[in-house]
Amino acid sequence: MSEPYCHNEEGEYCFREPRIEDGLHIHSLIERSKPLDLNSLYCYLLLTDHFRRTCVVAERDGHPVGFISAYVHPSKEDTLFVWQVAVDETVRKQGIAGRMLENLVQRPGLGFVSYLETTVNPSNQSSRFLFESFAKRLRAPCTTSALFSEDLFGDTDHEAEILFRIGPFGSL
Ligand SMILES: CC(C)(COP(=O)(O)OP(=O)(O)OC[C@H]1O[C@@H](n2cnc3c(N)ncnc32)[C@H](O)[C@@H]1OP(=O)(O)O)[C@@H](O)C(=O)NCCC(=O)NCCS
């Protein structure tokens, strides 16, 4: 199990399960992380409570600077579905998102997971690079297929969502 508290030195990152007190920070981080859809604060509180074993926070100097929400796919019990990934703009491109993904797949409580799925918008290059690079590090295949087409989002101006499936993978 990932520890809910950090004991790291000043300036160092720690990766841990979220706790409900993170809810407001996570909501604000997602709000600042375009092009992510902002969900309700209640939704993030539920994630930090009911889904904490499959979510991860990156913390530095006592503040969350990164967050991944994920859950075990309801009909594929070996598959972790990654919902949203956000890293504070000031600390991007330092490997934080990659390390959050590693923290999740290395958790002893998630040893049954051998696939990771997520969706990526066609125009979101950093998201695509993140998952392709992660698949390479795991030496695992990465396949893509259409999941939610643009028309399913009505006239909300939402891009299509492409499904990325990475795996099977063993330990890092
Ligand atoms: C996508 C996001 C989470 C990446 O976080 P990050 O901490 O900067 O990512 P990392 O530093 O771990 O980078 C992972 C890999 O992707 C590459 N990468 C990340 N952003 C990149 C960019 N803008 N351009 C080129 N490569 C990029 C890195 O070079 C790295 O590759 P490497 O492992 O081969 O060196 C961050 O940009 C973000 O929060 N964006 C806004 C929200 C969003 O779009 N979320 C993703 C959709 S769920």
The ligand as an ORCA input file, in Angstrom:
! r2SCAN-3c Opt
* xyz 0 1
  C       0.557     15.719    -19.855
  C       1.232     16.082    -18.539
  C       0.494     15.404    -17.398
  C       2.703     15.569    -18.599
  O       3.292     15.777    -17.317
  P       4.866     15.878    -17.152
  O       5.190     15.682    -15.702
  O       5.361     17.122    -17.780
  O       5.366     14.620    -18.019
  P       6.771     13.903    -17.875
  O       7.840     14.919    -17.535
  O       6.651     12.719    -16.983
  O       7.024     13.429    -19.379
  C       6.758     12.124    -19.828
  C       7.317     11.988    -21.250
  O       6.578     12.791    -22.152
  C       7.402     13.761    -22.767
  N       6.684     15.029    -22.789
  C       5.855     15.531    -21.844
  N       5.371     16.726    -22.249
  C       5.908     16.958    -23.472
  C       5.789     18.010    -24.400
  N       5.007     19.074    -24.162
  N       6.470     17.918    -25.565
  C       7.261     16.864    -25.838
  N       7.423     15.805    -24.974
  C       6.753     15.874    -23.810
  C       8.627     13.880    -21.878
  O       9.761     14.288    -22.599
  C       8.762     12.454    -21.369
  O       9.371     11.634    -22.347
  P      10.654     10.741    -21.931
  O      10.145      9.856    -20.794
  O      10.929      9.968    -23.172
  O      11.705     11.673    -21.501
  C       1.279     17.629    -18.337
  O       1.798     18.231    -19.495
  C      -0.098     18.234    -18.024
  O      -0.532     18.279    -16.865
  N      -0.799     18.724    -19.077
  C      -2.137     19.335    -18.916
  C      -3.203     18.286    -18.615
  C      -3.213     17.175    -19.639
  O      -3.198     17.393    -20.844
  N      -3.239     15.920    -19.137
  C      -3.154     14.723    -19.964
  C      -4.466     14.217    -20.416
  S      -5.157     13.035    -19.291
*
